[in-house]
Amino acid sequence: MNQKVAVLMGGASAEREVSLLSGAGVLQALRSKGVNAHAFDPSQRDMCELKSEGFTHCFIALHGRWGEDGTVQGALELMGIPYTGSGVLASAIATDKVMTKRVWRSEGIPTPRYQVWHQNTPLPTPEKLAELGLPLIVKPAREGSSLGVTKVSDPAGIQQAIDTAAELDSDVLFEEYIQGDEVTCPILGSAEDAHALPLIRIRAPGGTYDYQHKYFTDDTEYLIPCDLPEGEEAAIQALVLKAYRVLGCRGWGRIDVMIDGKTRQPYLLEINTAPGMTGHSLVPMSARSVDISYEDLCLQLLRKACLDSEALPCA
């Protein structure tokens, strides 16, 4: 293929550090496959340079805002440069946890109960929050990598949790806490050709799979096979595929799921449309379990790069 590929990495979001790690891995992988690939940091360079310098495709290794939220996708649409992952609308919805929940709930897809607080409005009353029970999860509505997330077990800790989340977003999400198994399910492909990779069950120290445990320590356990009761993995994969499709996602993604320890009901937490590609990341980990190497995964994702107008042929 006569391609000149920009690996978009870094960016200006709170997840910049992780994006740089993802981008470095993708860049090396693509070059090892003979791809004419170059690093491109949109926070350091004008996006218009992609067109003027003759880039034909973009591999989006940006995470969070201004990269995973439809903004970069929209710019690439205007320039006519095909890119990896979901299009403008799906990316914008998926990066907003509240909008994602609204779509999923409208389609009968189980997700934990929630409430939302907007800055400069009255806080939910203690009675209102009590509907969600304790503990509860407090987090920014539009951040990833567990940034700004707090598990609150005592009402006295709610205000500090709100302050932590509000540093990153003007909308704060209060979410019902589901006690049980934590799993994640990667998806590759688009529309009816999309398929789920094997689930990964996550066992983090103290049950807290936070930013540090996701990327910078080796004491989190990842179980593949996930060793769930018979039939559960296939049922969750089917549910995840439905959730991916109703949002209109394409290319790839990853959906995080909690399984209620008592009822075994799975609840979908959120979707990532530009998942991490670091040495600790989960999509390449799952792909390796079915003999897809990191390098082959990157090449496969690049080959599916397209524009919204090309989404059907690319599926």
VOGU-3710 file (C-alpha; in Angstrom, 3 decimals, decimal comma):
1> mnqkvavlmg> 0,000/0,000/0,000  1,296/3,459/-0,945  0,505/5,043/2,395  1,962/7,716/4,576  0,499/7,148/8,016  0,334/9,586/10,921  0,126/7,979/14,344  -1,780/10,600/16,312  -0,454/10,538/19,871  -0,040/12,739/22,921
11> gasaerevsl> -2,717/15,396/22,593  -3,921/17,778/25,268  -6,177/15,561/27,392  -5,554/14,348/30,919  -4,592/11,011/29,338  -1,666/12,473/27,388  0,934/10,347/29,203  -0,852/7,107/28,342  -1,445/8,230/24,758  2,274/8,796/24,247
21> lsgagvlqal> 2,922/5,230/25,426  0,210/3,847/23,149  1,429/5,850/20,179  5,046/4,794/20,620  4,000/1,138/20,619  1,791/1,525/17,552  4,454/3,479/15,676  7,085/0,814/16,272  4,659/-1,966/15,343  3,610/-0,366/12,065
31> rskgvnahaf> 7,194/0,383/11,070  8,124/-3,236/11,810  5,506/-4,200/9,220  7,006/-1,893/6,620  4,457/0,910/6,981  5,652/4,452/6,304  4,473/5,697/9,711  5,313/8,911/11,579  4,463/10,305/15,009  2,140/13,333/15,036
41> dpsqrdmcel> 1,126/15,178/18,208  -1,941/17,403/17,577  -1,172/19,466/20,656  2,217/20,410/19,217  1,369/20,752/15,523  -1,423/22,190/13,395  -3,750/19,446/12,161  -3,695/21,073/8,708  -0,114/19,852/8,359  -1,502/16,333/7,912
51> ksegfthcfi> -2,877/17,396/4,543  -0,009/19,622/3,481  2,570/16,941/4,314  0,748/14,270/2,314  -0,475/11,933/5,008  -2,957/9,456/3,551  -4,187/7,739/6,736  -4,238/8,309/10,488  -3,964/5,772/13,277  -5,649/7,417/16,268
61> alhgrwgedg> -3,734/6,575/19,449  -5,149/9,591/21,292  -7,181/8,999/24,445  -9,840/11,162/26,062  -10,917/14,596/24,942  -9,679/16,175/21,727  -8,863/12,767/20,311  -11,409/10,134/21,268  -14,465/12,394/21,443  -15,253/13,097/17,785
71> tvqgalelmg> -13,309/16,355/17,487  -10,243/14,934/15,740  -12,482/12,597/13,768  -14,426/15,622/12,491  -11,245/17,394/11,435  -10,074/14,317/9,540  -13,475/14,021/7,856  -13,129/17,596/6,584  -9,640/16,859/5,269  -10,716/13,556/3,743
81> ipytgsgvla> -8,057/11,530/5,575  -9,260/8,035/6,613  -8,676/7,152/10,264  -8,906/4,182/12,594  -11,809/3,587/14,941  -15,285/5,015/15,259  -16,676/7,998/13,393  -17,714/11,424/14,634  -21,103/10,656/16,165  -20,211/7,331/17,762
91> saiatdkvmt> -16,998/8,776/19,197  -18,823/11,783/20,654  -21,505/9,676/22,308  -19,148/6,994/23,567  -16,790/9,427/25,289  -19,730/10,830/27,282  -20,655/8,250/29,896  -24,066/9,810/30,533  -25,059/9,858/26,864  -23,807/6,287/26,486
101> krvwrsegip> -25,966/5,180/29,402  -29,017/6,929/27,966  -28,621/5,141/24,634  -27,953/1,782/26,235  -30,880/2,049/28,619  -33,196/2,999/25,752  -32,150/-0,237/24,038  -32,625/-2,380/27,149  -28,905/-2,843/27,777  -28,164/-3,105/31,519
111> tpryqvwhqn> -25,964/-0,398/33,006  -25,706/0,703/36,661  -28,221/3,260/37,908  -26,872/6,805/37,986  -27,410/10,478/38,679  -25,621/13,499/37,205  -24,532/16,781/38,751  -23,734/19,815/36,601  -21,461/22,494/38,039  -23,212/25,648/39,240
121> tplptpekla> -26,392/23,717/40,029  -27,549/22,397/43,418  -25,995/19,135/44,502  -28,264/16,093/44,649  -29,802/15,811/48,094  -28,546/13,079/50,446  -31,967/11,468/50,074  -31,611/11,426/46,290  -28,133/9,943/46,388  -29,332/7,361/48,902
131> elglplivkp> -31,354/5,836/46,064  -28,060/4,584/44,621  -26,904/3,147/47,935  -23,409/2,979/49,372  -20,765/2,497/48,311  -21,195/4,497/45,129  -18,841/5,569/42,355  -18,199/9,251/41,642  -16,425/10,125/38,395  -16,113/12,703/35,613
141> aregsslgvt> -18,651/12,185/32,850  -16,080/12,523/30,065  -12,728/11,115/31,180  -11,065/7,721/30,859  -8,274/5,671/32,431  -10,104/5,895/35,794  -8,918/9,483/36,201  -10,890/11,388/38,825  -12,795/8,280/39,948  -13,579/7,728/43,638
151> kvsdpagiqq> -15,360/4,878/45,379  -17,309/6,444/48,257  -18,319/4,278/51,204  -19,212/7,035/53,661  -21,444/10,071/52,992  -18,730/12,255/54,505  -16,502/11,480/51,540  -18,909/12,548/48,818  -17,876/16,199/48,654  -14,187/15,363/48,259
161> aidtaaelds> -15,079/12,869/45,538  -17,109/15,535/43,720  -14,233/17,996/43,956  -11,829/15,423/42,530  -14,094/14,639/39,580  -14,983/18,296/38,966  -11,309/19,155/38,437  -11,583/17,202/35,176  -15,161/17,781/34,044  -18,070/20,137/34,613
171> dvlfeeyiqg> -20,415/17,123/34,751  -20,019/14,624/37,575  -21,540/11,158/37,420  -22,802/9,317/40,506  -23,078/5,629/39,723  -24,433/2,630/41,580  -21,620/0,355/42,719  -21,869/-3,235/41,509  -20,081/-5,721/43,759  -18,712/-8,694/41,851
181> devtcpilgs> -16,399/-9,726/39,030  -14,831/-7,072/36,817  -14,297/-8,030/33,189  -13,557/-6,268/29,938  -14,408/-7,292/26,394  -12,563/-6,017/23,294  -14,357/-5,840/19,941  -12,883/-5,812/16,446  -14,698/-4,948/13,228  -17,811/-3,066/12,233
191> aedahalpli> -21,563/-3,599/11,949  -22,524/-7,249/11,484  -18,895/-8,224/10,910  -17,909/-7,063/14,388  -16,794/-9,824/16,740  -15,845/-9,997/20,382  -12,439/-11,136/21,543  -12,057/-13,248/24,701  -13,043/-11,607/27,969  -10,383/-10,634/30,473
201> rirapggtyd> -11,218/-10,882/34,168  -9,400/-8,251/36,226  -8,241/-8,720/39,794  -6,704/-5,508/41,077  -5,146/-5,105/44,538  -7,854/-4,154/47,009  -10,395/-4,361/44,202  -9,360/-0,930/42,908  -8,420/-0,912/39,231  -7,224/2,689/39,146
211> yqhkyftddt> -4,894/4,676/36,871  -1,748/3,428/38,605  -2,799/-0,226/38,529  -3,861/0,061/34,891  -0,591/1,334/33,495  2,303/1,473/35,902  2,332/-1,579/38,200  2,541/-5,319/37,678  0,454/-6,470/40,636  -2,915/-6,597/38,841
221> eylipcdlpe> -4,009/-10,078/37,727  -5,509/-10,593/34,265  -7,290/-13,896/33,728  -7,522/-15,271/30,167  -9,431/-17,567/29,963  -11,633/-15,580/32,289  -12,809/-18,716/34,164  -16,418/-17,564/34,493  -19,306/-20,012/34,992  -20,295/-21,909/31,861
231> geeaaiqalv> -22,154/-19,797/29,331  -21,457/-16,425/30,969  -18,637/-15,373/28,670  -20,640/-15,999/25,488  -23,673/-14,177/26,928  -21,578/-11,145/27,874  -19,874/-11,106/24,465  -23,297/-11,051/22,780  -24,461/-8,211/25,044  -21,282/-6,241/24,391
241> lkayrvlgcr> -21,652/-6,625/20,632  -25,207/-5,303/20,830  -24,032/-2,315/22,892  -21,206/-1,612/20,410  -23,517/-1,747/17,427  -26,308/0,411/18,842  -23,786/3,217/19,339  -22,677/2,864/15,726  -19,073/2,058/16,624  -16,662/0,680/14,078
251> gwgridvmid> -13,095/-0,566/13,749  -12,494/-1,543/17,343  -13,376/-0,792/20,936  -13,507/-2,188/24,437  -16,414/-2,337/26,879  -15,958/-2,650/30,646  -18,434/-4,793/32,555  -19,253/-5,565/36,183  -20,995/-8,847/37,027  -23,183/-8,757/40,134
261> gktrqpylle> -21,730/-11,366/42,485  -25,157/-12,446/43,750  -27,392/-12,373/40,667  -24,667/-12,854/37,986  -26,305/-10,032/36,030  -23,735/-8,175/33,896  -23,832/-4,368/33,893  -22,018/-2,402/31,208  -20,029/0,531/32,602  -18,564/2,341/29,595
271> intapgmtgh> -17,017/1,933/26,174  -13,592/2,966/24,905  -13,415/3,702/21,169  -9,649/4,316/21,126  -8,420/1,836/23,742  -4,938/1,836/25,185  -2,120/0,140/23,314  0,530/0,204/26,035  2,434/-2,748/27,461  -0,322/-3,133/30,081
281> slvpmsarsv> -3,277/-2,608/27,751  -6,140/-5,047/27,467  -7,056/-5,206/23,771  -3,620/-6,471/22,670  -3,608/-8,811/25,686  -6,890/-10,394/24,590  -5,797/-10,482/20,947  -2,625/-12,388/21,877  -4,774/-15,085/23,476  -6,191/-15,879/20,010
291> disyedlclq> -2,796/-15,643/18,297  -3,061/-12,076/17,006  0,270/-10,382/17,676  0,512/-6,721/18,663  2,035/-5,906/15,280  -0,660/-7,775/13,348  -3,375/-6,118/15,445  -2,050/-2,651/14,587  -1,881/-3,516/10,898  -5,395/-4,968/10,960
301> llrkacldse> -6,781/-1,801/12,566  -4,981/0,404/10,044  -6,416/-1,575/7,134  -9,927/-0,794/8,434  -9,275/2,966/8,524  -12,022/4,889/6,739  -14,225/7,971/6,734  -17,855/8,158/7,864  -18,916/8,251/4,217  -17,013/5,011/3,631
311> alpca> -18,228/3,249/6,754  -20,374/0,669/4,968  -17,681/-0,440/2,479  -15,130/-0,526/5,316  -17,307/-2,721/7,576
//
